[in-house]
Amino acid sequence: MTQNTMTILVTGATGKVGRPLVARLLTDGHRVRALTRDPARAGLPAGADVVAGDLANTGSLAAAFTGVDAVHLIGFNGAEYAPLTNVDGIAGLARESGVRRVTVLKGEMEKTPLEEALESAGLVPTRLAPVEFMSNALEWAEAVRGDGVVREAFPEARSAMVHEADIAAVAAAALTGGTATPAASTG
């Protein structure tokens, strides 16, 4: 266990970044509460406190937020990738539970309504906007195998592909006050 063991809520816990974040936080000795819509199918590591809830439904979140020191939020409705419409409720739960550190994983560079609500609630979120996940390159696999070509909608646009475990490492450091070290690829 680390000296400063924390209880950390991870929303999007079964997602591309959430899953390695849960594993990393557990390895680092923290208590992890993992939010998922379907705990029976989560398949998260032993030691994670897997709880049912839907980030888009504030009423389902009260128990998940109780007693947490930090929270990793995804900035969208995980079921539909739509914007969250309950951002004030999420921010209120974070403030009322005494959360000290917050990360927000998002896809756009502009400030989101969730970030604005968190700031209005007196919290300072760390914004994680990696733009391109490394695993998204798998979408090119069929075209590469079949035609030997990568097709991209905006070929002139430059964007770094970032491995999800590295995003999780940065989130873990921001949530715990630790140092981000690259994670081994889980391939």
C-alpha positions in Angstrom: 0.0 0.0 0.0 1.1 3.5 -0.7 1.5 5.9 2.2 -1.3 8.1 1.0 -3.9 5.5 0.0 -6.9 7.2 -1.5 -10.3 6.0 -2.6 -10.8 6.9 -6.2 -14.0 6.7 -8.3 -13.3 5.7 -11.9 -16.2 6.4 -14.3 -16.0 4.7 -17.7 -14.2 1.9 -15.8 -14.7 -0.7 -18.5 -13.6 1.7 -21.3 -10.3 2.0 -23.2 -8.8 4.3 -20.6 -10.9 3.3 -17.6 -9.8 -0.3 -17.5 -6.0 0.3 -17.4 -6.6 3.2 -15.0 -8.4 0.8 -12.6 -5.6 -1.7 -12.9 -2.9 0.9 -12.3 -4.5 2.5 -9.3 -5.0 -0.9 -7.7 -1.4 -1.8 -8.4 -0.3 1.5 -6.8 -2.3 0.5 -3.6 -5.3 2.7 -3.9 -8.9 1.7 -3.3 -10.8 1.9 -6.5 -14.6 2.2 -6.9 -15.4 1.4 -10.5 -18.6 2.7 -12.0 -20.3 0.6 -14.7 -23.8 0.2 -16.0 -23.4 -3.6 -15.8 -21.2 -4.8 -12.9 -21.9 -8.5 -13.7 -20.1 -8.0 -17.1 -17.4 -5.6 -16.0 -14.5 -8.2 -15.7 -12.4 -5.8 -13.7 -9.4 -6.8 -11.6 -9.9 -8.3 -8.2 -9.9 -5.6 -5.5 -12.0 -3.1 -7.5 -15.2 -2.2 -5.8 -17.5 -2.4 -8.9 -20.7 -0.4 -8.5 -23.7 0.0 -10.7 -24.5 3.4 -12.1 -24.9 5.5 -15.2 -23.0 8.8 -15.4 -25.9 10.2 -17.4 -28.3 9.5 -14.5 -27.4 11.6 -11.4 -29.8 9.6 -9.2 -27.7 6.5 -9.8 -24.5 8.1 -8.6 -24.8 9.0 -5.0 -23.5 5.8 -3.5 -20.6 5.7 -6.0 -19.4 9.2 -4.9 -19.8 8.6 -1.2 -16.4 8.6 0.6 -14.2 9.2 -2.5 -11.1 11.4 -2.5 -10.8 11.7 -6.2 -12.8 11.0 -9.3 -11.9 10.2 -13.0 -14.8 11.4 -15.2 -15.5 10.8 -18.8 -16.9 13.9 -20.4 -19.7 12.2 -22.3 -22.6 9.8 -21.9 -20.9 6.5 -22.2 -23.8 4.7 -23.7 -24.2 7.1 -26.7 -21.1 9.3 -26.6 -23.6 12.2 -26.4 -22.9 15.2 -24.2 -23.9 14.9 -20.5 -27.0 16.8 -19.6 -26.6 16.4 -15.8 -23.2 18.2 -15.3 -24.4 20.3 -12.4 -25.6 17.2 -10.6 -22.3 15.4 -11.1 -20.3 18.5 -10.0 -22.6 18.8 -6.9 -22.0 15.2 -5.9 -18.3 15.7 -6.3 -18.2 18.8 -4.1 -20.6 17.3 -1.5 -18.5 14.1 -1.2 -15.3 16.1 -0.6 -13.5 15.2 -3.8 -10.1 16.9 -3.9 -8.9 15.8 -7.3 -10.7 15.4 -10.6 -9.7 14.3 -14.1 -12.0 14.7 -17.1 -11.3 12.6 -20.2 -12.7 14.4 -23.3 -12.3 14.4 -27.0 -12.3 18.1 -27.7 -9.9 20.9 -26.9 -12.6 23.4 -25.9 -13.8 23.6 -22.3 -16.8 21.4 -21.8 -20.0 22.0 -19.8 -18.8 19.4 -17.3 -15.6 21.2 -16.7 -17.4 24.5 -16.3 -19.8 22.9 -13.8 -16.9 21.4 -11.8 -15.2 24.8 -11.8 -18.4 26.5 -10.6 -18.6 23.9 -7.8 -15.1 25.0 -6.7 -13.1 22.1 -8.2 -10.2 22.3 -10.6 -10.3 19.5 -13.1 -7.3 18.2 -14.9 -8.3 18.0 -18.5 -7.2 14.9 -20.5 -7.7 15.5 -24.2 -5.6 12.9 -26.1 -7.5 13.3 -29.3 -6.5 10.0 -30.9 -6.4 6.6 -29.0 -3.7 4.2 -30.3 -6.3 1.4 -30.5 -8.3 3.4 -33.0 -5.6 2.6 -35.5 -7.2 -0.9 -35.6 -10.0 0.7 -37.6 -7.5 0.8 -40.5 -6.6 -2.9 -40.3 -9.1 -4.2 -43.0 -8.1 -1.5 -45.5 -4.4 -2.1 -44.9 -4.8 -5.9 -45.3 -7.1 -5.6 -48.3 -5.7 -2.6 -50.2 -2.4 -1.7 -48.5 -3.8 1.8 -47.8 -4.7 3.8 -44.8 -7.7 6.0 -45.4 -8.3 9.0 -43.2 -10.9 11.7 -43.5 -8.3 14.5 -42.8 -5.0 13.3 -44.1 -3.3 16.7 -43.7 -4.3 17.0 -40.1 -1.5 16.1 -37.7 -2.4 14.2 -34.5 -0.5 12.0 -32.2 -1.8 8.6 -31.5 -1.6 7.9 -27.7 -1.7 4.5 -26.1 -4.6 4.2 -23.7 -2.4 2.9 -20.9 -0.3 6.1 -21.1 -3.4 8.2 -20.8 -4.3 6.1 -17.7 -0.8 6.8 -16.3 -1.3 10.5 -16.6 -4.8 10.3 -15.1 -3.4 8.2 -12.2 -0.7 10.8 -11.5 -3.2 13.7 -11.6 -5.6 11.9 -9.3 -3.0 10.8 -6.7 -0.3 13.5 -6.9 2.2 10.9 -8.1 4.4 10.8 -11.1 3.2 9.6 -14.5 5.4 6.8 -15.8 4.7 5.1 -19.1 2.8 1.8 -18.6 3.8 -1.4 -20.3 1.8 -2.1 -23.4 -1.0 -4.5 -22.7 -1.2 -5.1 -26.5 
